[in-house]
Amino acid sequence: MRKHKRITFSWDWVKLHKKAYKYFGIEELRPGQKQIIETVLKGGNALGVMPTGAGKSLCYQLPALFFPKTTVVVTPLLSLMHDQTLKLEEAGVEVTHLDSTLTSREEKEAVRDVKNGHNALVYVTPERLENPQYLEILKKGGVSLLVVDEAHCVSQWGHDFRQAYLAIRKAIEALGNPPVLALTATATPEVEKDILAQLNVENVKVFHTGVDRKNLSFAVYRTVNAEMKFQRLTTLIHDNPGTGIIYVSTIRLANELHAQLLKVGVIAGKYHGKMRMKDREAVQEDFMANRYRVIVATKAFGLGIDKPDVRFVIHYTFPDSVESYYQEAGRAGRDGKKAVVALLYRLEDKRVHCFFLGGKYPNRSDAAQLYSTLIKLTEIGQKTTELNAVIATSGLAKRKVQVLIAYLEKEKIIQNRKGISLKKVFTDGDSLDKFLSHYEERLGQDKTRIQEIMKYGQTTSCRAQFFRDYFGEKHGQVCQKCDNCKGKFLNPIPTTNEWTQEKVLA
């Protein structure tokens, strides 16, 4: 790999601290920030594993003010990109973004500024780096540092796999191999190695600030039925002042739980991926402005949401992995003050996971059978097919077909709009076999992650130690704050459900 030509420029710690205060109001750097900033300012490659709220953004935003050329930041969500851009503009930093939301005029202005090197930072989605046209635009302006935010998405073993992230290594080469900074809140040792392998960068310094969030108290609550589970939720809301996030696993449950909370007087918002962008933005704005007591959301909400005073995060259902859980939990207490993190589950929730682990989830042969069915339906002239017709023709169970359809849509093999249509056809047996092997590999990874989050729900040991062990850190001391360390349930379940709006807001 050809090395990037090092460009010398003037900086020192006095200048750096002055700019940190002038632009960001930062008087003192947090643990890990100084080491990462020094590494990238010297032209080195770095991977930073820092928990949510540890100040990852400053690790590239501050150096960007000293670089002679642009810092390109690859980020997964448009909302995260726009939020960061707005804050930097308000701070007086020259910044822009390249994404699909720009009007034709806005894009022309942004492209012109990028080509002329007028921006300290340029935010892009990974999909933009797949486009040779945009790579050429960035190359013309020059790149001093390429940042991969939420770097766990790069890993094939990561919990939020996204194909476009695997093209970043080619983009790095196309941009002349600039220094690379990868940042993530959570990563097991296996994921760390895979991130670096996928990016194909050498001589990388890895910095860990530890996964512990000492201001968070973790607890798990087991409930016998849906009614008791909802009562536990209202108890937690009542007993913990301030705003909170309630995570659920499905859109349907988000809608149902939101309606239930409104019915008992809790001022609640909801957020999920099927809502219109305009509505999602309005909900997010209201939550940030404390117009909601709680927000009921799927995992689509929260990545990069910089709200410091979230006092509790409650998972109403099992998350899909320990990584997801810890990252979402980390949105509580970003101001450093005490906050509560709770996981609620009942036996029915565990049965869903046992269904998966028991072999009833679609396997490799099921995937091959469904793909064969779609090919057959296409060959007889059906451009789109209703779900029931696919189920009947395939001979597979409805649940298996629904799961596989969701996966194939995510992988862009099919399109599921007003009927199911095949978008990608494998022209030879090797290509199909490779795809099926990839599915089988992902299936095994998903099973392992579910087993681990179930272990978390059932452990009787210190929960902080569980996280340290999972993420490959030294055992350390018990936290003395979680439910297991205290050795008892934290709050009694009320015998009646009588919370009023005034009581909940008290």
C-alpha positions as CSV (number, residue, x, y, z in Angstrom):
1,M,0.0,0.0,0.0
2,R,1.4,3.4,-1.1
3,K,2.1,5.7,1.9
4,H,0.4,9.1,2.2
5,K,2.8,12.0,1.8
6,R,3.1,13.6,5.2
7,I,2.3,17.4,5.1
8,T,3.9,19.5,7.9
9,F,1.9,22.2,9.6
10,S,2.1,24.3,12.7
11,W,0.4,23.2,15.9
12,D,1.1,22.9,19.6
13,W,-0.8,22.1,22.7
14,V,-1.3,25.7,23.7
15,K,-2.9,26.5,20.3
16,L,-4.9,23.4,20.5
17,H,-6.4,24.1,23.9
18,K,-7.2,27.7,22.9
19,K,-9.1,26.4,19.9
20,A,-10.8,23.7,21.9
21,Y,-12.2,26.4,24.2
22,K,-12.9,28.9,21.5
23,Y,-14.9,26.6,19.2
24,F,-16.2,23.9,21.5
25,G,-16.1,25.4,25.0
26,I,-13.8,22.6,26.1
27,E,-11.4,23.5,29.0
28,E,-9.9,20.0,29.5
29,L,-9.5,16.9,27.3
30,R,-11.0,13.7,28.5
31,P,-9.0,10.4,28.8
32,G,-8.1,9.1,25.4
33,Q,-8.8,12.2,23.5
34,K,-5.3,13.7,23.9
35,Q,-3.6,10.5,22.7
36,I,-5.8,10.1,19.7
37,I,-5.6,13.8,18.7
38,E,-1.8,13.7,19.0
39,T,-1.6,10.6,16.9
40,V,-3.7,12.0,14.0
41,L,-2.0,15.4,14.1
42,K,1.3,13.6,13.6
43,G,-0.1,11.8,10.5
44,G,-0.7,8.4,12.2
45,N,-3.5,5.9,11.9
46,A,-5.7,5.2,14.9
47,L,-8.6,3.2,16.2
48,G,-10.5,4.7,19.2
49,V,-12.8,2.5,21.2
50,M,-14.6,4.9,23.5
51,P,-18.0,4.5,25.2
52,T,-20.9,6.8,24.2
53,G,-20.5,10.2,25.8
54,A,-16.7,10.0,26.0
55,G,-16.2,12.7,23.3
56,K,-15.3,10.8,20.2
57,S,-16.3,13.7,17.8
58,L,-13.7,16.1,19.3
59,C,-11.0,13.6,18.4
60,Y,-11.3,14.7,14.7
61,Q,-13.2,18.0,14.9
62,L,-10.4,19.7,16.8
63,P,-7.5,18.4,14.7
64,A,-9.5,19.4,11.5
65,L,-9.0,23.1,12.5
66,F,-5.2,22.6,12.1
67,F,-5.0,20.5,9.0
68,P,-4.1,22.1,5.6
69,K,-6.7,20.1,3.8
70,T,-10.2,18.7,4.5
71,T,-11.1,16.1,7.1
72,V,-13.6,13.7,5.5
73,V,-16.0,12.0,8.0
74,V,-17.9,8.9,7.0
75,T,-21.0,8.5,9.0
76,P,-24.0,6.1,8.8
77,L,-27.0,8.3,9.4
78,L,-28.2,11.5,7.7
79,S,-29.7,12.7,11.0
80,L,-26.3,12.3,12.7
81,M,-24.6,14.1,9.8
82,H,-27.0,17.0,9.8
83,D,-26.9,17.4,13.6
84,Q,-23.0,17.5,13.6
85,T,-23.0,19.9,10.7
86,L,-25.4,22.3,12.3
87,K,-23.5,22.4,15.6
88,L,-20.2,23.0,13.8
89,E,-21.7,25.8,11.8
90,E,-23.0,27.4,15.0
91,A,-19.5,27.1,16.4
92,G,-18.0,29.0,13.4
93,V,-16.3,25.9,11.8
94,E,-16.3,25.7,8.0
95,V,-18.2,22.5,7.3
96,T,-20.5,20.9,4.7
97,H,-22.1,17.5,3.9
98,L,-22.6,15.6,0.7
99,D,-25.8,13.4,0.7
100,S,-29.1,12.8,-1.1
101,T,-31.0,15.5,0.9
102,L,-29.3,18.4,-0.8
103,T,-31.2,20.3,-3.5
104,S,-29.5,20.7,-6.9
105,R,-28.4,24.2,-6.0
106,E,-27.1,23.2,-2.5
107,E,-25.2,20.3,-4.0
108,K,-23.5,22.5,-6.6
109,E,-22.4,25.0,-3.9
110,A,-21.2,22.1,-1.6
111,V,-19.2,20.5,-4.5
112,R,-17.6,23.8,-5.4
113,D,-16.5,24.5,-1.8
114,V,-15.1,20.9,-1.5
115,K,-13.2,21.2,-4.8
116,N,-11.7,24.5,-3.6
117,G,-10.8,23.1,-0.2
118,H,-12.9,25.6,1.6
119,N,-14.2,23.3,4.4
120,A,-12.3,22.0,7.4
121,L,-14.7,19.0,7.6
122,V,-16.9,17.3,5.0
123,Y,-19.4,14.7,6.1
124,V,-20.4,11.9,3.7
125,T,-22.3,8.6,3.9
126,P,-20.4,5.4,2.9
127,E,-22.6,5.2,-0.2
128,R,-21.2,8.5,-1.5
129,L,-17.7,7.0,-1.3
130,E,-18.8,4.2,-3.7
131,N,-19.4,6.9,-6.4
132,P,-16.2,7.6,-8.4
133,Q,-17.5,11.1,-9.2
134,Y,-17.6,12.1,-5.5
135,L,-14.3,10.5,-4.9
136,E,-12.8,12.7,-7.6
137,I,-14.4,15.8,-6.0
138,L,-12.9,15.0,-2.6
139,K,-9.5,14.1,-4.2
140,K,-9.3,17.4,-6.0
141,G,-9.9,19.4,-2.8
142,G,-7.4,17.2,-0.9
143,V,-7.9,15.0,2.2
144,S,-5.7,15.4,5.4
145,L,-7.6,12.8,7.4
146,L,-10.4,10.2,6.7
147,V,-12.6,9.4,9.7
148,V,-14.8,6.3,9.9
149,D,-17.4,7.0,12.6
150,E,-19.4,4.1,14.1
151,A,-16.6,1.9,12.8
152,H,-18.2,-1.3,14.0
153,C,-20.4,-1.0,10.9
154,V,-17.2,-1.8,8.9
155,S,-16.9,-5.2,10.4
156,Q,-18.5,-8.2,8.8
157,W,-18.9,-9.5,12.4
158,G,-20.4,-6.2,13.5
159,H,-24.1,-6.0,14.6
160,D,-25.1,-3.3,12.1
161,F,-23.6,-4.7,8.9
162,R,-23.8,-2.4,5.9
163,Q,-22.4,-3.4,2.5
164,A,-21.2,0.1,1.5
165,Y,-18.8,0.2,4.5
166,L,-16.8,-2.6,2.9
167,A,-16.0,-0.2,0.0
168,I,-14.2,2.3,2.2
169,R,-10.9,0.6,1.8
170,K,-11.1,1.2,-2.0
171,A,-12.0,4.9,-1.3
172,I,-9.0,5.3,1.0
173,E,-6.7,4.1,-1.8
174,A,-8.5,6.3,-4.4
175,L,-8.0,9.4,-2.1
176,G,-4.2,8.7,-1.9
177,N,-4.2,6.8,1.4
178,P,-4.6,9.6,3.8
179,P,-4.3,8.9,7.6
180,V,-7.3,7.1,8.9
181,L,-9.1,7.4,12.2
182,A,-11.8,4.8,13.1
183,L,-14.0,5.4,16.1
184,T,-16.6,3.2,17.8
185,A,-18.3,2.9,21.2
186,T,-18.2,-0.8,21.4
187,A,-16.1,-3.5,19.8
188,T,-15.0,-7.0,20.9
189,P,-11.3,-7.9,20.2
190,E,-12.6,-9.9,17.2
191,V,-14.4,-6.9,15.8
192,E,-11.4,-4.6,16.3
193,K,-9.2,-7.0,14.2
194,D,-11.9,-7.2,11.5
195,I,-12.3,-3.4,11.4
196,L,-8.6,-2.9,10.7
197,A,-8.6,-5.8,8.2
198,Q,-11.5,-4.4,6.3
199,L,-10.1,-0.9,6.1
200,N,-6.7,-2.3,5.2
201,V,-4.7,0.3,7.1
202,E,-1.2,-0.4,8.7
203,N,0.6,0.7,11.8
204,V,-2.6,1.5,13.6
205,K,-2.5,2.7,17.2
206,V,-5.4,1.3,19.2
207,F,-6.8,3.4,22.1
208,H,-9.2,2.1,24.7
209,T,-10.8,4.3,27.3
210,G,-12.6,1.4,28.9
211,V,-16.3,0.4,28.6
212,D,-17.2,1.4,32.2
213,R,-19.8,4.2,32.6
214,K,-19.6,4.7,36.3
215,N,-22.6,7.0,36.5
216,L,-24.9,4.3,35.1
217,S,-26.8,1.8,37.3
218,F,-27.9,-1.3,35.4
219,A,-30.8,-3.6,36.3
220,V,-32.8,-6.4,34.8
221,Y,-36.5,-7.0,35.7
222,R,-38.3,-10.3,35.0
223,T,-42.1,-10.1,34.7
224,V,-44.6,-12.8,34.5
225,N,-47.0,-11.3,31.9
226,A,-47.6,-8.2,29.7
227,E,-49.7,-6.4,32.4
228,M,-47.0,-6.7,35.1
229,K,-44.4,-5.7,32.5
230,F,-46.2,-2.5,31.7
231,Q,-46.6,-1.8,35.4
232,R,-42.9,-2.2,36.0
233,L,-42.3,0.3,33.1
234,T,-44.6,2.9,34.6
235,T,-43.0,2.4,38.0
236,L,-39.5,3.1,36.5
237,I,-40.8,6.2,34.7
238,H,-42.4,7.5,37.9
239,D,-39.4,6.8,40.1
240,N,-36.8,8.4,37.8
241,P,-37.3,12.1,37.1
242,G,-36.2,13.6,33.8
243,T,-36.5,12.4,30.3
244,G,-35.9,8.8,29.1
245,I,-35.8,6.5,26.1
246,I,-37.8,3.3,25.9
247,Y,-36.5,0.9,23.3
248,V,-38.7,-1.8,21.7
249,S,-37.9,-4.4,19.0
250,T,-40.6,-3.8,16.5
251,I,-42.6,-1.0,14.9
252,R,-45.9,-2.6,15.9
253,L,-44.8,-2.7,19.6
254,A,-43.6,1.0,19.4
255,N,-47.1,2.0,18.2
256,E,-48.9,-0.1,20.8
257,L,-46.7,0.9,23.8
258,H,-46.9,4.6,22.8
259,A,-50.7,4.4,22.8
260,Q,-50.7,2.7,26.2
261,L,-48.4,5.3,27.8
262,L,-50.6,8.2,26.5
263,K,-53.6,6.4,27.9
264,V,-52.2,6.5,31.4
265,G,-51.1,10.1,31.1
266,V,-47.4,9.9,30.2
267,I,-46.4,12.6,27.7
268,A,-44.7,10.3,25.2
269,G,-43.4,10.5,21.6
270,K,-42.6,7.7,19.3
271,Y,-39.9,7.2,16.6
272,H,-39.4,4.4,14.1
273,G,-38.1,3.9,10.6
274,K,-41.5,3.7,8.9
275,M,-42.4,7.3,9.9
276,R,-42.0,10.1,7.4
277,M,-38.7,11.9,7.6
278,K,-40.5,15.1,8.4
279,D,-42.4,13.5,11.3
280,R,-39.2,11.8,12.7
281,E,-37.3,15.2,12.6
282,A,-40.2,16.8,14.5
283,V,-40.3,14.1,17.2
284,Q,-36.5,14.3,17.6
285,E,-36.7,18.1,17.9
286,D,-39.5,17.9,20.5
287,F,-37.5,15.3,22.5
288,M,-34.4,17.4,22.5
289,A,-36.4,20.3,23.7
290,N,-37.9,18.3,26.6
291,R,-41.4,18.4,25.3
292,Y,-41.7,14.7,25.8
293,R,-41.2,12.9,29.1
294,V,-40.2,9.7,27.2
295,I,-39.8,8.6,23.7
296,V,-40.8,5.0,22.6
297,A,-38.4,4.0,19.8
298,T,-36.9,1.2,17.7
299,K,-33.2,1.0,17.3
300,A,-33.5,3.6,14.5
301,F,-33.5,6.3,17.1
302,G,-30.5,7.6,19.1
303,L,-27.3,7.1,17.0
304,G,-25.4,10.4,17.5
305,I,-28.2,12.1,19.4
306,D,-26.3,14.4,21.7
307,K,-28.8,14.9,24.5
308,P,-26.8,15.1,27.7
309,D,-29.7,14.9,30.3
310,V,-31.3,11.5,29.5
311,R,-31.9,10.1,32.9
312,F,-33.0,6.6,32.0
313,V,-32.9,4.2,29.1
314,I,-35.3,1.2,29.3
315,H,-35.3,-1.8,27.0
316,Y,-38.9,-3.1,27.0
317,T,-37.8,-6.1,25.0
318,F,-34.5,-8.0,24.5
319,P,-32.1,-6.2,22.2
320,D,-30.5,-8.1,19.4
321,S,-27.0,-8.1,20.9
322,V,-24.8,-7.0,23.8
323,E,-23.2,-4.5,21.5
324,S,-26.6,-2.9,20.6
325,Y,-27.7,-2.9,24.2
326,Y,-24.6,-1.3,25.6
327,Q,-24.5,1.3,22.8
328,E,-28.2,2.2,23.3
329,A,-27.8,2.2,27.1
330,G,-24.9,4.7,26.7
331,R,-27.4,7.4,25.6
332,A,-28.3,7.8,29.3
333,G,-26.3,10.2,31.5
334,R,-24.0,11.7,28.9
335,D,-23.7,14.7,31.2
336,G,-21.9,12.5,33.7
337,K,-24.7,12.6,36.3
338,K,-26.4,9.5,37.6
339,A,-28.8,7.6,35.3
340,V,-30.6,4.3,35.2
341,V,-30.5,1.6,32.6
342,A,-33.1,-1.2,32.7
343,L,-33.9,-4.3,30.7
344,L,-37.4,-5.7,31.1
345,Y,-38.4,-9.2,29.9
346,R,-41.0,-11.9,30.4
347,L,-40.9,-15.6,29.5
348,E,-42.5,-14.9,26.1
349,D,-39.6,-12.7,25.1
350,K,-37.2,-15.5,25.8
351,R,-39.3,-17.9,23.8
352,V,-38.8,-15.7,20.7
353,H,-35.1,-16.1,21.1
354,C,-35.4,-19.9,21.9
355,F,-37.4,-20.2,18.6
356,F,-34.4,-18.8,16.8
357,L,-31.8,-20.9,18.7
358,G,-33.9,-24.1,18.4
359,G,-33.4,-24.4,14.7
360,K,-36.8,-23.1,13.7
361,Y,-35.3,-20.0,12.1
362,P,-34.7,-20.3,8.3
363,N,-31.4,-22.0,7.5
364,R,-29.3,-22.2,4.3
365,S,-31.5,-24.7,2.5
366,D,-34.6,-22.6,3.3
367,A,-32.9,-19.5,1.8
368,A,-32.0,-21.5,-1.3
369,Q,-35.6,-22.8,-1.6
370,L,-37.1,-19.4,-1.3
371,Y,-34.7,-17.9,-3.9
372,S,-35.5,-20.8,-6.3
373,T,-39.2,-20.0,-5.8
374,L,-38.7,-16.3,-6.7
375,I,-36.8,-17.4,-9.8
376,K,-39.6,-19.7,-10.8
377,L,-42.2,-17.0,-10.3
378,T,-40.2,-14.5,-12.4
379,E,-39.7,-17.1,-15.2
380,I,-43.5,-17.5,-15.6
381,G,-43.8,-13.8,-16.1
382,Q,-44.8,-12.5,-12.6
383,K,-42.9,-9.1,-12.2
384,T,-44.3,-8.8,-8.6
385,T,-45.8,-11.4,-6.3
386,E,-47.9,-11.1,-3.2
387,L,-46.4,-12.5,0.0
388,N,-49.1,-15.2,0.4
389,A,-48.4,-16.5,-3.2
390,V,-44.7,-16.8,-2.4
391,I,-45.5,-18.7,0.8
392,A,-47.8,-21.0,-1.0
393,T,-45.4,-21.7,-3.8
394,S,-42.3,-22.1,-1.7
395,G,-43.9,-24.6,0.8
396,L,-42.1,-22.9,3.6
397,A,-43.7,-21.7,6.9
398,K,-45.0,-18.2,6.9
399,R,-42.6,-17.0,9.6
400,K,-39.6,-18.3,7.7
401,V,-40.6,-16.6,4.5
402,Q,-41.2,-13.3,6.3
403,V,-37.7,-13.5,7.9
404,L,-36.0,-14.4,4.6
405,I,-37.9,-11.7,2.7
406,A,-36.7,-9.1,5.2
407,Y,-33.1,-10.3,4.8
408,L,-33.2,-10.5,1.0
409,E,-34.6,-6.9,0.9
410,K,-31.8,-5.7,3.2
411,E,-29.3,-7.3,0.9
412,K,-31.0,-5.7,-2.1
413,I,-31.7,-9.1,-3.7
414,I,-35.4,-8.3,-3.9
415,Q,-37.7,-5.2,-3.7
416,N,-40.8,-5.4,-1.5
417,R,-43.1,-2.6,-2.6
418,K,-46.6,-3.4,-3.7
419,G,-45.5,-6.9,-4.1
420,I,-42.2,-8.8,-4.1
421,S,-39.9,-8.5,-7.1
422,L,-36.5,-10.0,-7.8
423,K,-33.8,-7.3,-8.4
424,K,-30.7,-9.5,-8.5
425,V,-30.2,-12.8,-10.3
426,F,-27.2,-15.0,-9.6
427,T,-25.9,-16.0,-13.0
428,D,-23.9,-19.0,-11.9
429,G,-23.9,-21.6,-9.1
430,D,-20.7,-20.3,-7.5
431,S,-22.3,-16.8,-7.0
432,L,-25.4,-18.3,-5.4
433,D,-23.3,-20.6,-3.2
434,K,-21.2,-17.6,-2.0
435,F,-24.4,-15.7,-1.1
436,L,-25.9,-18.7,0.7
437,S,-22.6,-19.2,2.6
438,H,-22.7,-15.5,3.6
439,Y,-26.3,-16.0,4.9
440,E,-25.2,-19.1,6.8
441,E,-22.3,-17.2,8.4
442,R,-24.6,-14.3,9.4
443,L,-27.1,-16.8,10.9
444,G,-24.4,-18.2,13.1
445,Q,-23.3,-14.8,14.2
446,D,-26.8,-13.8,15.1
447,K,-27.3,-16.9,17.2
448,T,-24.1,-16.3,19.1
449,R,-25.2,-12.7,19.8
450,I,-28.6,-13.7,21.0
451,Q,-27.1,-16.3,23.4
452,E,-24.8,-13.6,24.9
453,I,-27.6,-11.1,25.5
454,M,-29.7,-13.9,27.1
455,K,-26.7,-14.6,29.4
456,Y,-26.7,-11.0,30.4
457,G,-30.4,-11.1,31.3
458,Q,-29.9,-14.2,33.4
459,T,-26.5,-13.5,35.1
460,T,-26.4,-13.1,38.9
461,S,-22.9,-11.5,38.7
462,C,-22.0,-7.9,38.6
463,R,-23.3,-6.4,35.3
464,A,-20.3,-4.0,34.9
465,Q,-18.0,-7.1,35.1
466,F,-20.2,-8.8,32.5
467,F,-19.6,-6.0,30.0
468,R,-15.9,-5.8,30.7
469,D,-15.5,-9.6,30.1
470,Y,-17.6,-9.4,26.9
471,F,-15.5,-6.6,25.4
472,G,-12.2,-8.2,26.4
473,E,-11.2,-5.9,29.3
474,K,-9.7,-6.9,32.6
475,H,-12.1,-8.0,35.2
476,G,-11.9,-5.0,37.5
477,Q,-13.9,-4.4,40.7
478,V,-17.7,-4.9,41.1
479,C,-19.7,-1.8,40.5
480,Q,-21.8,-2.0,43.7
481,K,-24.6,-0.2,41.9
482,C,-26.3,-2.8,39.7
483,D,-29.3,-4.9,40.9
484,N,-27.1,-8.0,41.3
485,C,-24.5,-6.1,43.4
486,K,-27.3,-4.7,45.6
487,G,-28.9,-8.2,45.8
488,K,-32.5,-7.1,45.5
489,F,-35.0,-5.6,43.2
490,L,-34.7,-1.8,43.1
491,N,-38.4,-0.9,43.0
492,P,-41.6,-2.6,44.1
493,I,-44.2,-3.3,41.4
494,P,-47.4,-1.2,42.1
495,T,-50.6,-3.2,42.8
496,T,-52.6,-0.9,40.6
497,N,-51.9,1.1,37.5
498,E,-53.1,4.6,38.6
499,W,-50.4,7.0,37.3
500,T,-51.8,10.3,36.2
501,Q,-50.0,12.8,34.0
502,E,-49.3,15.0,36.9
503,K,-47.8,12.2,39.0
504,V,-45.6,11.0,36.2
505,L,-44.2,14.4,35.7
506,A,-43.6,15.0,39.4
